[in-house]
Amino acid sequence: MLQTIINNRYKIVKVLGEGGFGKTFLTEDTHLPSGRRCVIKQLKPVTENPQIHKMVQDRFQREAAILEDLGNSNNRIPNLYAYFAEQGQFYLVQEYVEGKTLTEKIHTEGVMSESAVREILKSLLYVLNFVHSKHIIHRDIKPDNIILRDADNVPVLIDFGAVRESMGTVVNSQGNPTSSIVIGTPGFMPPEQAAGRPVYSSDLYSLAITMIYLLTGRMPQELQTDPRTAEIIWHQYAMNVSPSLRVILDKAIAYHPGDRYPTARDMIDALQSSAANPANPTNPAVNNYVAPTEPSPQYNTPGSPNPGGGGYSPPPTVINSHGQNPQHIQPVVTPVGSNPNWSGGNYNSYNPQQYVSPAATTNSGLLGGGGTFNTNVPVPPEIQGWNWGAFLLSPLWSITNQVWIGLLSWVPYVNIPMPFVLGAKGNTWAWRSRQWRSIEDFKAHQRAWTKAGIIVYSSFGALIVLLAVIAGIASQQEDSDTSGSTPTQVSPSPNESSSSSSSSSNSSSSSNSSSSSSSSSSGTTSNSQRLTIGNLNTYSYKTGLFSIDVPEGWNLKDNSNANEVIIYWLDPTENALIQVNVFNTQNNPDQGELTDILKRFINKFAEKEEDFTMDQPVRQKDGSVRITWSYTAKSGNSSISLTANSFIKSQEDKISIDSYIVPSKQYKELLPTVNQIIGSYKLNASVPLK
């Protein structure tokens, strides 16, 4: 029998898919008043061996953390809301993307135009460029795993394979954890991936096959392959496709990884170049295109899976026979003969110690220093890459390195992109701009700037933490002083922004006493009595300040004082509470200030309770802020878990806080009626408190 709710929270709407690793559900979050829809992936390990269950759990947690980072950093990858394990199975709770998969798009509308395919391809290449920069390979790119989002028609990449691979964790003969399964879809994955050795260009292969499907409407199994070259034959099914796009896709689906684009960035450049300079169909250089045969960069070399299964190792390094520092192997881009420090014109004759930086002999103008933009000056491969010193301390770094264009870092607005520009190009520009005694001298100088940047920012961070601790101690002292006074002893000052906070704290004190009495009474009855909400009757405050529908038979309490209206209702079992607080303010608080007031109110309310948790604040359509929170009220040997929703809003010169608390076990059951009560609350800020 199909379960109807997961983790006592997520109500299953329907099953979206089912496979060897588990199931995928569309669900509704019953802990949120909005009932937000989300996708839950239920994953089951291939083995139930308890000895490796901990390994599977650790890998699952690492892969979930990677998914969270990807979703938070890129809006074309679904957000991860939560993950958990239950009854030997693992669950991911992800953002639900409303839209059509590319498969559904083709089935309903037919093949796509070249211009549409180019846009989708370019968009997804930028996503892969970001994913690969995190040393992650998707491993299952196909039409079913790409959704065109309804909101903006942007392609979203879903269902990363690394988490599923973690479910196949076993222990090999050497006692090391490894995966017993290969992730991918036949036809869409290249040969090296089918053999369990995916590389970055494996994703580019799968993406190109997907684009061919959009252009032809044919699945990979429907396309023939040349038995001599292993080339996939598809051109005759897409006669209107330009030669330039055919060349790009053919290179991306080459049989050997070394014949493909090594990185997504390279494929983006090729796509943009082809769009700017469309190929001539009669050009023999296009029609007779032959994939390059030179060795591919190490970026594209298969690596060994990390123990966590979450990606692949960085490019390998080699150490020369002279014991010099390791160097990343990179293709040489300087033309043979253009650099006097190359002898013989081959890779093996390169000697880094022979490189001498320009002695300001090639002046390229005021902005260029001694040769900042002089591309004829050779740059050693081992110094190329990101410069953290230039990124962190751009204004000062530019002076000592004589990269005068970096002085734009001092100019307002213009200085915003400069750290990124200098971080990317700093090593090259600095090498060209001034004299260096040696490569090691250059490296030592840049390392010093990196350390300086780390020290400066770490000091700022430590200072911020120290100030936050001091502020926290002061806040606790203030709360302690406030909690020692009774409501009638506190006189909030409406002329200061803190008045709202003070009034909020006062109302919290009174409501906390209500909560305490509720907890005390419910301690003996909570396990035997269930909360029922009967008919609702409209209650209007005597001045017309507010109105709200409340259940019949609930006990009304009025703890109002001269500065604040505090009205609450307790149910007969004292397991539930409705409370309204209204007070004056002469400020016009923004969303952030309202949120802070509500947090202080909730913290004060539940400060003596156990298992207290507070969700993130959510802005409502009417401009108010909602926070869902829960705690355990305990009395003697009995206790009850309670869930609450509190709302705060500002209207004219008044701030209103309304709260609704019910037993957690009945939260889902009572939610429709609670939402009805919440919706009935109306504030008339034009009338006085008294």
C-alpha positions in Angstrom: 0.0 0.0 0.0 1.4 3.4 -1.0 2.3 5.6 2.0 0.4 8.9 2.1 2.8 11.0 4.2 6.6 11.1 4.6 8.4 12.1 7.7 5.1 13.1 9.4 5.3 16.3 7.3 5.2 15.8 3.5 1.8 14.7 2.0 2.2 12.7 -1.2 0.3 14.2 -4.1 1.5 11.7 -6.8 4.4 9.5 -7.8 6.6 11.3 -10.4 8.9 8.3 -11.2 10.1 5.0 -10.0 13.4 3.1 -10.8 16.0 0.8 -9.4 17.2 3.3 -6.8 13.8 4.2 -5.4 10.9 6.6 -6.1 10.3 10.3 -6.8 7.2 12.0 -5.3 5.4 15.3 -5.7 4.5 16.4 -2.2 3.0 19.2 -0.1 4.7 20.5 3.0 2.0 20.3 5.7 4.1 22.3 8.2 3.8 25.4 6.1 0.5 27.3 5.8 1.1 27.7 2.1 1.4 23.9 1.7 4.5 24.5 -0.5 4.9 21.8 -3.2 8.3 20.0 -3.3 9.9 17.0 -4.9 11.1 14.1 -2.6 13.5 11.5 -3.9 13.4 8.3 -1.9 16.6 6.4 -2.3 17.4 2.8 -1.2 20.9 1.4 -0.9 21.7 -1.7 -3.0 22.7 -3.6 0.1 21.3 -3.8 3.6 24.6 -4.8 5.2 24.7 -2.8 8.5 28.5 -2.7 8.3 28.5 -0.3 5.3 25.3 1.5 6.2 27.3 4.2 7.9 29.5 4.6 4.8 26.4 5.1 2.7 25.0 7.6 5.2 28.2 9.6 5.2 28.4 9.7 1.4 24.8 10.6 1.2 25.3 13.6 3.6 28.3 14.8 1.6 26.4 14.6 -1.7 23.4 16.4 -0.2 25.7 19.2 1.0 27.0 19.5 -2.6 23.5 19.7 -3.9 22.6 22.4 -1.4 25.6 24.4 -2.5 24.8 24.0 -6.2 21.2 25.0 -5.7 22.0 28.1 -3.6 24.6 29.3 -6.1 22.8 28.8 -9.4 19.1 29.4 -10.1 19.1 26.8 -12.9 19.6 24.0 -10.4 16.8 23.1 -8.0 17.3 24.2 -4.3 17.7 21.5 -1.7 15.2 22.1 1.2 16.1 19.2 3.4 17.5 15.6 3.6 16.9 12.8 6.1 17.0 9.0 6.6 14.0 7.0 7.7 13.6 3.2 8.0 16.8 2.4 6.2 16.0 4.7 3.2 17.3 8.1 2.4 15.3 11.2 1.3 16.1 14.4 -0.5 13.5 17.3 -0.4 14.0 19.6 -3.4 12.4 22.6 -5.0 9.5 21.7 -7.4 10.2 23.2 -10.8 7.0 23.8 -12.7 7.4 23.3 -16.4 7.9 20.7 -19.2 10.8 18.4 -19.6 12.4 18.5 -23.1 11.0 15.1 -23.8 7.4 16.4 -23.1 8.2 19.5 -25.2 9.2 17.4 -28.2 6.2 15.0 -27.8 3.7 17.8 -27.7 5.2 20.4 -30.1 7.6 18.6 -32.3 11.3 19.3 -33.1 12.8 22.7 -32.2 14.3 25.3 -34.4 18.1 25.8 -34.5 17.8 29.2 -32.8 15.8 27.7 -29.9 18.3 24.8 -29.5 21.3 27.2 -29.5 19.7 29.2 -26.7 19.1 26.0 -24.6 22.6 24.7 -25.4 24.3 28.0 -24.4 22.3 28.2 -21.2 23.1 24.7 -20.1 26.7 25.0 -21.0 27.0 27.9 -18.5 25.4 25.7 -15.9 27.9 22.9 -16.6 30.8 25.3 -16.6 29.7 26.2 -13.0 29.1 22.6 -12.0 32.5 21.4 -13.4 34.2 24.3 -11.6 33.1 22.5 -8.4 34.7 19.3 -9.6 31.3 17.7 -10.1 30.1 15.6 -13.0 26.4 15.4 -13.5 26.5 12.0 -15.2 22.9 11.7 -16.3 22.1 14.6 -18.7 19.1 13.7 -21.0 15.9 15.3 -22.1 14.0 13.9 -19.1 16.4 15.7 -16.7 16.0 19.2 -18.2 12.9 21.2 -17.4 11.9 24.4 -19.2 10.6 26.4 -16.3 7.2 27.9 -16.9 8.1 31.2 -15.1 10.8 32.3 -17.5 11.2 29.5 -20.0 14.8 28.9 -18.7 16.2 25.3 -18.8 16.8 23.8 -15.3 19.1 20.9 -14.8 17.8 18.2 -12.4 18.6 14.8 -10.9 22.4 14.8 -10.4 23.8 11.2 -10.4 26.3 11.4 -7.5 23.6 10.9 -4.8 22.2 7.9 -6.6 25.8 6.5 -7.0 26.2 6.8 -3.2 23.4 4.2 -2.8 25.6 1.7 -4.6 28.4 1.9 -2.0 30.1 -1.4 -1.3 33.5 -2.4 0.1 36.1 -3.7 -2.4 38.7 -6.4 -1.8 41.1 -3.8 -0.3 38.5 -2.7 2.2 37.8 0.7 0.6 34.4 2.1 -0.1 33.5 2.1 -3.8 30.4 2.2 -6.0 29.0 -0.9 -7.5 26.8 0.8 -10.0 27.2 3.0 -13.1 25.1 6.1 -13.3 23.8 7.2 -16.8 21.2 6.4 -19.5 22.1 4.2 -22.4 22.4 6.1 -25.6 23.0 9.4 -23.8 26.2 8.4 -22.0 29.5 8.1 -23.8 31.6 4.9 -23.8 34.0 5.9 -21.0 31.1 6.6 -18.7 29.5 3.3 -19.4 32.9 1.8 -18.4 32.6 3.6 -15.0 35.2 6.3 -15.9 33.3 9.6 -16.6 35.1 12.8 -17.3 34.0 16.4 -17.7 33.5 16.0 -21.4 31.2 13.1 -20.7 28.6 15.7 -19.7 29.2 17.6 -22.9 28.7 14.4 -24.9 25.3 13.8 -23.2 24.3 17.4 -23.7 25.1 17.3 -27.4 23.2 14.1 -27.9 20.2 15.8 -26.1 20.5 18.7 -28.5 20.5 16.3 -31.5 17.3 14.8 -30.1 15.7 18.3 -30.0 16.7 18.9 -33.6 15.7 15.5 -35.0 13.1 14.1 -32.6 15.0 10.8 -32.7 16.3 9.0 -29.7 20.0 7.9 -29.8 19.0 4.2 -30.3 17.2 5.3 -33.5 20.5 6.8 -35.0 23.0 4.7 -36.9 26.7 4.6 -36.2 29.6 4.3 -38.6 31.2 1.0 -37.8 34.7 2.2 -38.9 34.8 5.5 -37.0 32.0 5.0 -34.4 30.6 8.4 -35.6 26.9 8.9 -35.0 25.0 9.6 -38.2 22.3 12.2 -37.7 22.8 15.0 -40.3 20.2 13.6 -42.7 17.5 14.0 -40.1 18.2 17.7 -39.6 18.9 19.2 -43.0 18.1 22.8 -42.0 20.8 22.9 -39.3 23.7 25.1 -40.2 27.1 23.6 -40.8 28.6 25.5 -37.9 26.3 24.0 -35.4 26.8 20.5 -36.9 30.5 20.9 -36.5 30.1 21.8 -32.8 27.8 19.0 -32.0 29.9 16.4 -34.0 33.0 17.4 -32.0 31.1 17.1 -28.7 29.9 13.6 -29.5 33.3 12.3 -30.6 33.9 8.7 -29.5 37.3 9.5 -27.8 37.2 12.1 -25.0 40.4 13.6 -26.3 38.7 14.6 -29.5 35.9 16.5 -27.7 35.8 20.0 -26.2 37.8 19.6 -23.0 35.7 22.1 -21.1 32.2 23.7 -21.2 34.0 27.0 -21.5 35.6 25.9 -24.8 32.3 24.7 -26.2 30.7 28.1 -25.2 33.4 29.9 -27.0 32.9 27.8 -30.1 29.1 28.3 -30.0 29.5 32.1 -29.7 32.1 32.2 -32.4 29.8 30.3 -34.8 26.9 32.6 -34.0 29.1 35.7 -34.8 30.6 34.1 -37.9 28.2 31.6 -39.5 30.1 29.0 -41.5 29.7 28.9 -45.3 28.0 25.6 -46.4 30.2 25.5 -49.4 33.4 26.0 -47.4 35.4 22.7 -47.6 37.0 23.5 -44.3 33.6 23.1 -42.7 32.2 20.3 -44.8 35.4 18.2 -44.4 35.9 18.9 -40.7 38.2 16.5 -39.0 38.4 16.4 -35.2 41.8 17.4 -33.8 44.1 14.6 -32.8 46.4 16.4 -30.4 46.3 15.2 -26.7 43.5 16.9 -24.7 44.3 19.0 -21.6 44.6 17.2 -18.3 41.4 18.9 -17.2 39.6 16.3 -19.3 41.5 13.3 -18.1 39.5 10.7 -16.2 40.2 11.0 -12.5 39.6 8.6 -9.6 36.4 9.1 -7.7 36.7 10.8 -4.4 35.9 8.7 -1.4 32.6 10.6 -1.1 31.7 9.9 -4.7 30.9 13.5 -5.1 33.1 14.4 -8.1 36.5 13.9 -9.5 40.1 14.8 -8.5 41.8 17.9 -9.9 44.2 17.5 -12.8 47.2 15.3 -11.9 50.6 16.8 -11.3 54.1 15.7 -12.2 57.5 16.3 -10.6 60.5 16.7 -12.8 63.7 14.9 -12.2 65.4 18.0 -10.7 63.0 18.1 -7.7 61.4 21.4 -8.7 57.9 22.3 -7.6 55.0 20.3 -9.2 53.5 21.8 -12.3 50.1 21.3 -13.7 50.4 19.9 -17.2 49.0 22.4 -19.7 49.1 22.7 -23.5 51.6 25.4 -24.6 49.9 28.3 -26.4 53.0 30.3 -27.4 53.7 29.8 -31.1 57.0 27.9 -31.7 59.8 30.3 -32.4 58.1 33.4 -30.9 59.7 32.9 -27.5 63.5 33.0 -27.2 63.4 30.8 -24.2 62.2 27.8 -26.2 65.0 25.8 -27.8 64.3 23.3 -30.4 60.5 24.1 -30.5 59.2 21.2 -28.5 57.7 20.7 -25.1 60.6 18.8 -23.5 63.1 21.7 -24.1 61.1 24.1 -21.9 63.1 25.3 -18.8 61.2 27.6 -16.4 64.4 29.0 -15.0 65.2 30.5 -18.3 62.1 32.7 -18.3 63.0 36.3 -17.7 60.2 38.8 -17.3 60.1 42.1 -19.3 62.3 44.8 -17.8 59.8 47.5 -18.7 61.2 47.5 -22.2 57.9 47.1 -24.1 55.9 50.2 -23.2 52.3 49.9 -24.1 51.1 53.2 -22.8 50.2 54.8 -19.5 47.6 52.1 -18.6 50.0 49.3 -19.6 53.0 50.0 -17.4 56.0 48.2 -18.8 53.9 45.9 -21.0 50.7 44.9 -19.2 48.8 44.3 -22.5 51.7 43.3 -24.7 50.7 39.8 -25.8 54.1 39.2 -27.4 55.7 38.9 -23.9 55.7 35.1 -23.0 54.1 34.2 -19.7 55.3 30.9 -18.0 52.5 28.4 -17.8 53.1 27.6 -14.1 52.3 31.2 -12.9 49.0 31.4 -14.8 45.8 31.1 -12.8 43.8 32.9 -10.2 45.6 35.5 -8.0 44.0 35.8 -4.6 46.2 38.7 -3.5 45.0 40.8 -6.4 41.4 39.7 -5.7 41.4 40.5 -2.0 43.6 43.7 -2.0 43.1 45.1 -5.5 43.8 48.8 -4.8 47.2 48.2 -3.0 48.2 45.1 -5.0 48.0 47.1 -8.2 50.6 49.7 -7.0 53.4 47.3 -6.0 52.9 45.1 -9.1 52.8 48.2 -11.4 49.5 47.1 -13.0 48.3 50.6 -13.3 44.9 49.7 -14.7 44.2 48.3 -11.3 44.1 51.8 -9.9 40.5 51.9 -11.1 39.8 49.9 -7.9 39.9 53.3 -6.2 37.1 54.7 -8.4 33.6 54.3 -7.1 31.3 52.0 -9.1 34.1 51.2 -11.5 35.8 49.3 -8.6 33.0 46.8 -8.3 34.2 44.3 -11.0 37.9 45.1 -10.7 38.7 42.5 -8.0 37.4 39.8 -10.3 39.2 41.1 -13.3 42.5 41.4 -11.4 42.0 38.0 -9.8 41.6 36.4 -13.2 44.3 38.3 -15.1 46.6 39.5 -12.3 49.3 37.0 -12.7 49.7 37.6 -16.4 49.6 41.4 -16.2 52.0 41.5 -13.2 54.5 39.3 -15.0 54.5 41.6 -18.0 54.5 44.9 -16.1 57.7 44.8 -14.1 61.1 43.1 -13.7 61.2 39.9 -11.7 64.5 38.1 -10.7 62.9 34.7 -11.2 59.7 32.7 -11.3 60.2 31.8 -7.7 60.6 35.5 -6.8 57.3 36.2 -8.6 55.5 33.4 -6.8 56.9 34.5 -3.4 55.6 38.1 -4.0 52.1 36.9 -5.0 52.0 34.5 -2.0 52.8 37.3 0.3 49.9 39.4 -1.0 47.6 36.4 -0.6 48.6 35.9 3.0 48.2 39.6 3.6 44.7 39.5 2.2 43.8 36.5 4.3 45.1 38.2 7.4 43.2 41.5 6.7 39.9 39.8 6.0 40.3 37.3 8.9 40.9 40.3 11.2 37.8 42.0 10.0 35.9 38.7 10.5 37.2 38.3 14.0 36.3 41.9 14.8 32.7 41.4 13.5 32.4 38.2 15.6 33.7 40.0 18.7 31.2 42.9 18.2 28.4 40.4 17.7 29.3 38.6 20.9 29.4 41.9 22.8 26.0 42.9 21.3 24.6 39.4 22.2 25.8 39.8 25.9 24.3 43.3 26.0 21.0 42.0 24.5 20.9 39.1 27.1 21.4 41.6 29.9 18.7 43.8 28.5 16.3 40.8 28.2 17.2 39.8 31.8 16.4 43.3 33.0 13.1 43.3 31.1 12.0 39.9 32.3 12.4 41.0 35.9 9.7 43.7 35.5 5.9 43.3 35.3 3.9 44.7 32.4 2.6 47.6 34.4 6.1 48.6 35.4 7.4 49.0 31.8 6.6 52.2 30.0 7.6 51.8 26.3 8.7 55.0 24.6 6.8 55.4 21.3 9.3 58.0 20.1 12.1 55.4 19.8 12.4 52.4 17.5 13.1 50.3 20.5 9.5 50.9 21.8 8.2 48.2 19.6 10.8 45.8 20.9 10.0 46.7 24.5 6.3 46.4 24.0 6.9 43.1 22.2 8.9 41.9 25.2 6.2 42.9 27.6 3.5 41.1 25.6 5.9 38.1 25.4 6.1 38.1 29.2 2.4 38.0 29.6 1.9 35.4 26.9 4.7 33.4 28.3 2.9 33.3 31.6 -0.2 32.1 29.7 1.9 29.5 28.0 3.3 28.3 31.3 -0.1 27.9 32.8 -1.2 26.1 29.6 1.8 23.8 29.9 1.2 23.2 33.6 -2.4 22.2 33.1 -1.9 20.2 30.0 0.8 18.2 31.7 -1.8 15.9 33.2 -4.3 15.9 30.3 -2.3 16.3 27.1 -1.9 12.5 26.6 -5.6 11.7 27.2 -7.5 14.7 25.8 -7.5 15.7 22.1 -8.1 19.2 21.0 -11.3 19.9 19.1 -12.2 23.2 17.4 -15.9 23.7 17.1 -17.9 26.5 15.7 -16.2 29.9 15.3 -17.7 33.2 16.5 -16.5 36.6 15.7 -14.9 38.6 18.5 -14.5 42.4 18.2 -12.4 44.4 20.6 -14.3 47.0 22.6 -12.7 49.9 20.7 -13.1 48.3 17.4 -9.3 47.9 17.2 -9.4 44.4 15.8 -11.7 41.5 15.2 -11.1 37.7 14.9 -13.1 34.5 14.7 -12.4 32.3 17.8 -13.8 28.8 18.7 -16.8 28.5 21.0 -16.0 27.6 24.6 -12.4 28.9 24.6 -11.6 31.0 27.7 -10.9 34.7 27.1 -8.2 36.4 29.1 -7.3 40.1 29.0 -3.8 41.1 30.2 -3.9 44.5 28.5 -2.1 47.5 30.1 -1.9 51.2 29.3 0.5 50.8 26.5 -0.5 47.5 24.9 -3.6 45.4 24.2 -2.9 41.7 25.1 -5.9 39.4 24.5 -5.7 35.6 24.4 -8.0 32.6 24.3 -7.2 29.2 25.9 -9.0 26.0 24.9 -10.6 24.0 27.7 -7.8 21.4 27.7 -5.3 24.2 27.8 -3.4 22.6 24.9 -3.9 25.4 22.4 -3.7 29.2 22.4 -4.7 32.2 20.3 -3.1 35.5 21.2 -3.3 39.1 19.9 -0.9 41.9 20.9 -1.3 45.4 19.6 0.8 48.4 20.6 1.6 51.9 19.3 4.7 53.0 17.4 5.7 56.3 15.9 8.3 54.6 13.6 7.7 53.0 10.3 9.6 49.7 10.7 10.8 47.9 7.6 10.6 44.1 7.1 13.9 43.5 8.8 12.9 45.4 11.9 9.5 43.7 12.1 11.3 40.3 11.8 13.6 41.2 14.7 10.7 42.2 16.9 8.8 39.0 16.1 11.9 36.9 16.9 12.4 38.6 20.2 8.7 38.0 21.0 8.9 34.3 20.2 12.2 33.8 22.1 10.7 35.4 25.1 7.5 33.3 24.8 9.3 30.0 24.7 12.5 30.8 26.7 11.7 28.3 29.5 10.5 25.5 27.2 12.3 22.5 25.8 13.2 21.5 22.2 12.6 25.0 21.0 13.0 25.5 17.2 12.3 28.4 14.9 11.9 28.3 11.1 13.1 31.0 8.8 10.8 34.1 8.5 8.5 34.2 5.5 7.1 37.4 4.0 3.4 37.2 3.3 1.5 38.7 0.4 -0.1 41.4 2.7 3.3 42.6 3.8 3.3 40.8 7.1 6.0 38.4 8.3 5.3 34.8 9.5 7.5 32.6 11.6 6.6 28.9 12.3 8.1 27.6 15.6 7.7 24.7 18.0 8.6 23.7 21.5 7.9 21.0 24.2 5.9 22.1 27.2 6.7 19.9 30.2 5.0 19.6 33.6 6.1 16.8 36.0 6.4 13.6 34.1 4.2 14.7 31.3 4.9 16.8 28.2 3.3 17.9 25.0 4.9 19.1 21.7 3.3 22.3 20.4 3.6 24.0 17.0 2.9 27.7 16.5 2.5 30.3 13.7 3.1 33.9 14.6 2.5 36.9 12.3 3.6 40.6 12.7 2.6 43.5 10.6 2.8 47.3 10.8 -0.3 49.5 10.0 -0.3 53.2 10.4 1.0 53.9 13.9 0.4 50.4 15.3 2.2 47.1 15.3 0.2 43.9 15.6 1.4 40.4 16.6 -1.1 37.4 16.3 -0.1 33.9 17.3 -1.7 30.5 17.0 -0.5 27.4 19.0 -1.8 23.8 18.7 -0.5 20.3 19.5 2.1 19.2 17.0 0.4 15.8 16.6 -2.8 17.5 15.5 -1.2 20.2 13.4 -2.0 18.7 10.0 -5.5 17.8 11.1 -6.3 21.3 12.5 -4.4 23.3 9.9 -7.5 24.1 7.7 -9.4 25.5 10.6 -6.3 27.4 12.0 -5.8 28.9 8.5 -9.5 30.0 8.6 -8.9 31.7 12.0 -5.7 33.3 10.8 -7.5 34.7 7.7 -10.3 36.2 9.8 -8.0 38.5 11.8 -8.6 42.1 10.9 -6.8 45.1 12.4 -8.3 48.6 12.3 -5.3 50.8 13.1 -7.3 54.1 12.9 -8.9 53.6 16.3 -7.1 54.0 19.7 -5.9 51.2 21.9 -8.2 52.3 24.7 
